[in-house]
Amino acid sequence: MRRIIVAVLLIICVPLNLASAQQDSGALGRFAGNWSCKGKFIANGASIAADLSIQPDRLSGALIVRHDDVPPNSYHALEIWTMNKTGSGARAAISDQYSGMRWFESAGWEGSTLTWLRLENGIPAEQFAYEFKGENLKVDWSIARNGKMALGDTILCRRA
């Protein structure tokens, strides 16, 4: 009997926990959860896979993002995303082993896409574009080359 009660509670509480996580993180709540991603590097067409863990921090209202490439690739990033308290836009801090700590800003949602942009001396230097496509999440990373943004890699993510 106890097993049945525990199973019923799990069935009820797990979806409620995801819904609560999405509400707690406001406009960014749709990202909350675990994602499994596959894609490619644009320059050479090589495959890439990654796992994303995006969890709300209830006390700060921010999202804590962990991006871990699946071997043989080794990219790992720890990110903190938060909406601006002024009411529009968002900010992110991203730290990884290649570039150290970087700060990004977003004007906010444009349709189903949230784009993080990093500026250097007022000039776009790097961006991540997160686009919801139905229940999937597409992530494009671009870097400035010769004064223009060039797509570096792209992944399509599904909830894990």
Salt bridges, closest charged atoms under 4 A:
ASP24 OD2 - ARG58 NH1 2.14
ASP68 OD1 - HIS76 ND1 2.16
ASP69 OD1 - HIS67 NE2 3.23
ASP96 OD2 - ARG102 NH1 2.67
GLU105 OE2 - ARG91 NE 3.88
GLU120 OE2 - ARG118 NH1 2.59
GLU126 OE1 - ARG102 NE 2.94
GLU126 OE1 - ARG118 NE 2.80
GLU131 OE2 - LYS133 NZ 3.71
ASP140 OD2 - LYS138 NZ 3.57
